[in-house]
Amino acid sequence: MSYYAKLKDFILGLKGDVLFLSPRERWFLKILEERGYPLEVVKKGIEDFYRALRPERRSTTPLFLSFSFVEKRHREYLRRQGRELKLDWQERFREIMDKVKDYIKEPVPEPDSPESAERILKELEKKIVKELWEGLPKEEKRRILKRYAQFKENEEFLKLLIKSELLQMFNLPRMSVFVH
Protein backbone atom coordinates (compact mmCIF):
# COMPACT_ATOMS: atom_id res chain seq x y z
CA MET A 1 0.00 0.00 0.00
CA SER A 2 1.44 3.39 -1.01
CA TYR A 3 2.03 6.45 1.17
CA TYR A 4 -0.93 8.05 -0.55
CA ALA A 5 -3.29 5.25 0.41
CA LYS A 6 -1.99 5.17 3.99
CA LEU A 7 -1.91 8.95 4.52
CA LYS A 8 -4.77 10.32 2.41
CA ASP A 9 -7.51 10.32 5.07
CA PHE A 10 -5.09 11.52 7.75
CA ILE A 11 -3.95 14.48 5.62
CA LEU A 12 -7.48 15.35 4.51
CA GLY A 13 -8.48 15.39 8.19
CA LEU A 14 -5.69 17.84 8.97
CA LYS A 15 -6.51 20.07 5.99
CA GLY A 16 -10.20 20.28 6.82
CA ASP A 17 -12.62 21.26 4.02
CA VAL A 18 -10.83 19.32 1.27
CA LEU A 19 -12.14 16.23 -0.51
CA PHE A 20 -8.97 15.04 -2.28
CA LEU A 21 -5.25 15.65 -2.63
CA SER A 22 -3.99 17.33 -5.79
CA PRO A 23 -1.78 15.47 -8.29
CA ARG A 24 1.16 17.58 -7.07
CA GLU A 25 0.49 16.53 -3.45
CA ARG A 26 0.28 12.86 -4.45
CA TRP A 27 3.57 13.22 -6.35
CA PHE A 28 5.16 14.82 -3.27
CA LEU A 29 4.18 11.75 -1.22
CA LYS A 30 5.48 9.44 -3.96
CA ILE A 31 8.84 11.26 -3.98
CA LEU A 32 9.15 10.95 -0.20
CA GLU A 33 8.36 7.25 -0.47
CA GLU A 34 10.92 6.76 -3.27
CA ARG A 35 13.57 8.61 -1.21
CA GLY A 36 13.03 6.22 1.69
CA TYR A 37 11.38 8.51 4.22
CA PRO A 38 9.66 6.24 6.79
CA LEU A 39 5.87 6.53 6.84
CA GLU A 40 5.65 7.50 10.53
CA VAL A 41 8.28 10.23 10.06
CA VAL A 42 6.35 11.68 7.13
CA LYS A 43 3.10 11.51 9.07
CA LYS A 44 4.57 13.32 12.11
CA GLY A 45 6.22 16.00 9.96
CA ILE A 46 3.01 16.68 8.06
CA GLU A 47 1.04 16.79 11.29
CA ASP A 48 3.53 19.25 12.82
CA PHE A 49 3.23 21.45 9.74
CA TYR A 50 -0.56 21.60 9.60
CA ARG A 51 -0.89 22.04 13.37
CA ALA A 52 1.43 25.07 13.11
CA LEU A 53 -0.91 26.74 10.58
CA ARG A 54 -3.99 28.73 11.48
CA PRO A 55 -7.03 26.47 10.91
CA GLU A 56 -8.45 28.69 8.17
CA ARG A 57 -5.21 28.34 6.13
CA ARG A 58 -4.92 24.55 6.34
CA SER A 59 -7.29 23.69 3.49
CA THR A 60 -5.54 25.97 0.98
CA THR A 61 -1.92 25.31 1.93
CA PRO A 62 -0.20 22.79 -0.37
CA LEU A 63 1.12 19.64 1.25
CA PHE A 64 4.63 19.95 -0.22
CA LEU A 65 5.22 23.08 1.88
CA SER A 66 5.44 20.68 4.84
CA PHE A 67 8.79 19.42 3.60
CA SER A 68 10.97 21.29 6.11
CA PHE A 69 8.91 19.77 8.95
CA VAL A 70 9.21 16.29 7.42
CA GLU A 71 12.95 16.81 6.93
CA LYS A 72 13.39 17.91 10.56
CA ARG A 73 11.60 14.77 11.77
CA HIS A 74 13.67 12.67 9.36
CA ARG A 75 16.98 14.03 10.72
CA GLU A 76 15.82 13.25 14.28
CA TYR A 77 14.83 9.75 13.18
CA LEU A 78 18.21 9.10 11.53
CA ARG A 79 20.13 10.22 14.61
CA ARG A 80 17.98 8.04 16.84
CA GLN A 81 18.41 5.06 14.51
CA GLY A 82 22.18 5.55 14.45
CA ARG A 83 22.33 5.50 18.24
CA GLU A 84 19.94 2.56 18.63
CA LEU A 85 21.69 0.44 16.02
CA LYS A 86 25.08 1.49 17.41
CA LEU A 87 26.33 2.10 13.91
CA ASP A 88 30.08 2.30 13.56
CA TRP A 89 30.09 5.94 12.45
CA GLN A 90 33.84 5.94 11.83
CA GLU A 91 33.61 2.95 9.50
CA ARG A 92 30.63 4.50 7.72
CA PHE A 93 32.54 7.80 7.36
CA ARG A 94 35.50 5.97 5.79
CA GLU A 95 33.20 4.05 3.40
CA ILE A 96 31.60 7.26 2.18
CA MET A 97 34.92 9.04 1.82
CA ASP A 98 36.22 6.13 -0.27
CA LYS A 99 33.20 6.33 -2.60
CA VAL A 100 33.48 10.09 -3.13
CA LYS A 101 37.28 10.47 -3.13
CA ASP A 102 37.36 11.34 -6.84
CA TYR A 103 35.13 14.36 -6.18
CA ILE A 104 37.10 15.78 -3.24
CA LYS A 105 39.30 18.74 -4.12
CA GLU A 106 40.73 19.67 -0.71
CA PRO A 107 41.71 17.87 2.50
CA VAL A 108 38.82 16.75 4.72
CA PRO A 109 39.21 17.06 8.49
CA GLU A 110 39.05 13.91 10.60
CA PRO A 111 35.84 13.83 12.68
CA ASP A 112 35.95 13.27 16.43
CA SER A 113 32.28 12.39 16.95
CA PRO A 114 29.27 11.18 14.97
CA GLU A 115 27.92 14.74 14.96
CA SER A 116 31.13 16.22 13.56
CA ALA A 117 31.29 13.42 10.95
CA GLU A 118 27.73 14.25 9.92
CA ARG A 119 28.54 17.98 9.67
CA ILE A 120 31.64 17.27 7.57
CA LEU A 121 29.72 14.96 5.24
CA LYS A 122 26.84 17.41 4.78
CA GLU A 123 29.26 20.22 3.94
CA LEU A 124 31.15 17.95 1.54
CA GLU A 125 27.88 16.80 -0.04
CA LYS A 126 26.87 20.42 -0.58
CA LYS A 127 30.17 21.18 -2.34
CA ILE A 128 30.07 18.04 -4.49
CA VAL A 129 26.46 18.62 -5.56
CA LYS A 130 27.24 22.25 -6.42
CA GLU A 131 30.20 21.19 -8.60
CA LEU A 132 28.19 18.44 -10.27
CA TRP A 133 25.38 20.89 -11.04
CA GLU A 134 27.78 23.50 -12.41
CA GLY A 135 29.41 20.86 -14.60
CA LEU A 136 26.16 19.64 -16.15
CA PRO A 137 25.34 20.66 -19.70
CA LYS A 138 22.64 23.35 -19.94
CA GLU A 139 20.18 21.00 -21.62
CA GLU A 140 20.52 18.48 -18.77
CA LYS A 141 19.94 21.23 -16.19
CA ARG A 142 16.84 22.34 -18.11
CA ARG A 143 15.53 18.77 -18.20
CA ILE A 144 15.91 18.39 -14.43
CA LEU A 145 14.41 21.80 -13.66
CA LYS A 146 11.48 21.11 -15.98
CA ARG A 147 10.85 17.76 -14.34
CA TYR A 148 10.49 19.41 -10.92
CA ALA A 149 9.10 22.79 -12.02
CA GLN A 150 5.91 22.36 -10.05
CA PHE A 151 7.91 22.46 -6.82
CA LYS A 152 9.73 25.73 -7.52
CA GLU A 153 7.64 27.44 -4.81
CA ASN A 154 9.47 25.42 -2.17
CA GLU A 155 13.16 26.03 -2.79
CA GLU A 156 14.28 23.64 -0.04
CA PHE A 157 12.32 20.72 -1.53
CA LEU A 158 13.43 21.59 -5.06
CA LYS A 159 17.07 21.52 -3.91
CA LEU A 160 16.53 18.10 -2.31
CA LEU A 161 15.07 16.76 -5.55
CA ILE A 162 17.97 18.10 -7.59
CA LYS A 163 20.51 16.81 -5.08
CA SER A 164 18.93 13.35 -5.08
CA GLU A 165 18.85 13.27 -8.86
CA LEU A 166 22.52 14.27 -9.12
CA LEU A 167 23.67 11.75 -6.51
CA GLN A 168 21.75 9.06 -8.34
CA MET A 169 23.07 10.12 -11.77
CA PHE A 170 26.65 9.93 -10.55
CA ASN A 171 26.07 6.83 -8.41
CA LEU A 172 27.09 8.54 -5.18
CA PRO A 173 25.85 7.44 -1.74
CA ARG A 174 23.69 9.39 0.69
CA MET A 175 26.27 11.17 2.73
CA SER A 176 25.30 10.42 6.30
CA VAL A 177 26.90 8.32 8.99
CA PHE A 178 23.39 7.55 10.24
CA VAL A 179 22.14 5.92 7.02
CA HIS A 180 23.49 2.66 5.64
N, C-alpha and C positions, 0 to 999 in steps of 0.2 A: 504494500500500500504506500503510495507516494506521500510526501510532505503535504501536498495540497489536500489530499483526502483526509489526512490525519489532523490538519490544522484549520481547515476551512471554517467549520462551525465555531471553533474557538475564536478565530480572528473576526468573523462576522459579529460575534457576540461583543467583542471589544469595540468594534467600529460603531455598532448601534444600528441606525436606520439604513442598512445596506443589505441587499439581497444576494449579491455575488461578488467575487473578486475579479478584478480586471485581468485581461491577458498579461499585462505587464506585471501585475502582482503575482500571478501564477508562475510567470517566468522567473521572477525574483526567488520564489520558493524553490523552483527547480535548480537554479544556480547554486543556492545554499546547499541543497541536497547533493548536487554533483561535486561540490567543493568539500564535502565531508563534515559539514556542521551537524552535530548531533541534534536530533529532534527536540529534546528537552531544553537544550541551550537556546535554540531558535525560539521556542515557545516562550521561555522566560524573557529573552531579549525583546520580543515583540510585545509581550505583556507590559514590561517596564516602559517601553516607548509609548504605548497608547494610554497607560495610566498617568503618564507625565503630561499628556495633552488635556486641555480643557474639553469636557464632554461634547460641547457643540462643534469642536473641530475634528473629532475622531472619525466621523463618517466621510469626511472629504479629504483626509490626509492619506496620501499613498503609502502603502505598506513598505515599499523599498526605502523610505526615509527612516525606517527603524534600524537600518543597517549598523549604525554606530553603537546602538544598544545591544544588538546581537553580537557584534564584534567584541564588545566589552565582556559580555557573558562568556564568549568563546575563549578569550584570553584567560579568564579566571578558571574555566574548565580545564584548559591545557595545563596550567600551573598545578592545579589540584591533581590531575592525572599523573603528571610527572612525579609529584611527591609520593602519591599512593603506589605507583608502580615501581618506585625507587629506580627510575631510569638512570643509567650511567651517563650523566650529562657530558662528562669529559670525552667519553668514547663517541657519543653522538656528535659532539662538536668537531672532533677529528674526522669523522665520517663525512660530515657536510663540507668541511674545509677541503678534503681530498676531492670531492665531487666538483667543487667550484674553483679549484686552484688555477685553472686556465683563465679565469675571469678576474682574478685578483691582481691589482696593479701596484699595491703598496703593502708593506708589512702589516700584519694583523696582530693586535696585542693578545697575549695569553690571558684567558679569563681566570678569575679566582673563585667564582661561584656560578651556580646555574643562572642567576639573574644577570650577572655581567656577561656570561656567554650568550644569553638571549639578546641582550642589548647590542653586543658586537655583531651577532648574526643579522639582526634587523637592520642595522646601519649598513652592513655589507650588502644585504639583499637590496636595499634602497639604491645603493650605488650601482650594483650590477644591473638592476632593472632599468635604471636611467640610461646606462650605457647601451644596453640592448635596444631600448626604444630609439635612442638617437642614431643607432647604426642601422635601423630598419629602413628599407626603401620606402619612399613616400606612398606608393600604391598599397603597400602592406599596412602602413599606419592607417591609411584611409579605410581599408577593408575592416580593420579591427574597430576603429572608431564608429564606422557605420553599423557594424554588428551590435554595438552597445549604445547606440545613439539615444535610445529611449531612457537611458539612465543618466544622461548628462546633468540632470538637475541635482543629483547627489554625487558630488565630486569624489568623495571618499569611496563610495561603492564602485564608481567607474574606475578609479585607480586600482582597486582590488581586482576587478575583472581583467584589466589590462595586464596587471602584474601576473595573475594566474595564467593568462594566455601566453605571456612571454616565457614564464618558467616552463610551461608545458612544451612550447615550441622548441626550446633549447634543451629540453630534457634535464632540467635542474630540479633539485629537491626543494620541498618546503623548508625554509631555513629557520628551524626552531629546535632547541634541544628537548622540548616537551612533546614533540610529535615524531613518531617513528614510521 
